[in-house]
């Protein structure tokens, strides 16, 4: 499996009048061909900022970016952070494509669907109008839109939300990219449509042998489609591992909190939803130590002084499963056991 | 679409009828005797009574209104026998002050106003949209700052200041544009003289409107650049130039067209200061003169005409909107 995306120690900060907002603070991850890597976390944890950085979509002058983002492009690797605007442009949509959260607003309301799809092909294959139009219809068919030739002539408002997300996926596939970034692709859709879109993505991934970077806050989606999971909190990855590691053997109190907060259909009437107490910290003034420490229920199992002053390193039991936590492995097993019973 | 236009035209006609009735009623209830206004200093009661009967002011008001309306379609003859005179359809009345049919007076002044309004519209759209796009593109940098100076000046300087300044410097001091020619010439007769005749009034009007359109376009472009579909276009690899001039401008166009249609309608019959400064015998000047002289038939006709233009422009804007915005289906 060849690697398609290597993010190494990515920092993204936005200068504001109130101070520097550290949206992403030292994120490293890789995505290889054919695999789905998820980034989960709550709003403001830096998931979307990370994905936009890969596309080079942060506006010049508004973001301070450091680290490296290597994207497989034209047989080699392109470092998005140092590449020229023109190099990034030739990568976008061709080597890496992206689909967005809200399909209702992600399509231009004034242009026909077919033309918008064709444009994705034309920007990288100038002049090939016929091929572009044919490919647009072909891709619409592929994502399960019936009468694609007819529907290509329609406008976005004539499509339902789920259909528009299919159109977005078709648009992303126009240049057969090796890598797809899906930023909350199902968040704006209702549950039955969510399932269809996820199934579609999975089958297209097989067909095109794509690597997918999936951004979501929905653990159900993560469990359904991804192989590797990165849990983000306050701009940092707090736990990284295979999907089974994360769901059956979480090593970080925040991950555990997320798992506990998933509503269960077997819950009895009087059982309350288990939210993580407190609020995420301000990204302008992050705590010196573990960013999660002020909300951590398990802080009593660790050296609370260390939690407050030292940022825990991303270390793990095995190479594939790492986390940032000061709680000793031996204490963790015992303290998490009770909660894990609930989760299952 | 056909049904929509049919319905809209029907309502437009009803509106115009109501407006004309209202205007007609207002002028009928004015505390003036319209007949006594028809003759000058040496008036005798006989002449006044003669004119009253000639012009139909002796008839009840609904009949007068009916005569007015029917005159629009079949023309009108005033008086009888050898002293009779007639205005052919469409007749909007007879001006005793000028001894002319109102329709002929409007026919003379309307082209001037239309030339003025269309030329100014073209200049301010080109200027306003370009400056607005540039200001948005270079937000908070020097092109944006200097365009906001222009916006400030354009919106705060009244047209009688910019108009007079242009007249004094460009025409009188620098003699770039000759001050007075032999009056209005059609573009077909002599494009260069036509251009010289209108260029300063165009600029005067255009500066004021271009300032507003610059501000509007800048805001609309910045708004649109933040839309999700613009991010989608960038993620496709579309060039920044194309993002701006195709994806963004296309979305900004529809509201600008609406605005321009209504502003244009307001200018027809509304450019009083500009027409006065540059001595253009247009519709606004005609209205102004008629108001001063209590030339009621002319005031009545120009008021109704201004209302008709607004109603018609509204209809056109609505239909254009349906063409520009695919979500609006009619």
Interface residues (C-beta under 8 A of the other chain):
Chain A: X55 X57 X85 X89 X90 X91 X92 X93 X94 X97 X98 X100 X102 X105 X106 X107 X108 X109 X110 X111 X119 X120 X123 X124 X155 X157 X168 X171
Chain B: X227 X228 X229 X231 X232 X233 X234 X235 X236 X237 X238 X239 X240 X242 X247 X250 X251 X254 X324 X325 X326 X327
